[in-house]
């Protein structure tokens, strides 16, 4: 499931055009500097540092995900039943 699908479920039964457009714009704007930084790091330091950075960021994301998984589980019922969201 893509981030836009999850975001759509979070927004619920509202007109999502503007919010989905903003999400797409922000994701695309973030991709530009990340690509430039990756190119610079790869050229200056080689692939090892870049892969170590990627692994560390991924582990950080997993740790954050594990720390919030119980909150996510509590929200699953709300996403399945959007009328229950208040």
N, C-alpha and C positions, 0 to 999 in steps of 0.2 A: 504494500500500500504506500503510495506516495504521500509526501507531506501535504500536498494540496488537497488530497482526499480527506485526510485527517482534519485539516483546517476547515474544510467544508462542513464536516460533521460537527465541529465545535461551534461554528457560526450558526448552524441550525437553519430554520425555515425563514430566512430573511433574504433580501436581494443581495447577493454576494458579489456582484460584478466589480464594485470598487475595491472591496477588501481582497478579493482574489487577484485583481490587477496589481494592487500594492504589494502583495506577497511575492508575486512573480517578478515585479520590478526590483524589489529589495534583493531577492535571491540572485538575479542577474547582475545587479550592481556590486554585490559582494564577490561574485565570481571573477570580476576583472582584477581587483588588486590581489586576490589570492593567487591567480594565475601568474601575475607579474612577480610576486614574492617567490613563488615556487620556482619560476625560471631563474631568478637571481640566485637563490640558494643552491639550486642544482648546478648552475654554471660555476659558482664560486667555491662550493664545498664538496660537490660530487653527490652521487645518489645516496650514499650511506646516511648522511645527516638528514637528507629529505625524508628517507624512509623511517628513520628513528623518530623524526618529528610527527610523521603521519601515525605511527604506532602509538606514540604518547598521547596524541589528541584522541585517537580512537579509544584507548583505554580510559581516558578522562571522560569521554562520552558514555562509555559503558558504566563507569562508576556513578555518574550523575543519573543515568537511567535506572540503575539498581536502587539508588537512593530515593527515587520518586515513583517506583513501580506501584507501591501500595496506593498512592494518591491516584495514579492512572486507573488502577483496578476499581477504585471507588467511583470514577467518572464513567466507566463503561456503561453502566446502567442508564446514566443520563444521556449518553450518546444514542443508545438503542431506543430510548423513549424520550424524544426531544420535548414532548409536552411537559415532562417532569422537571425540566430546567426552569428555574425561577430567577 
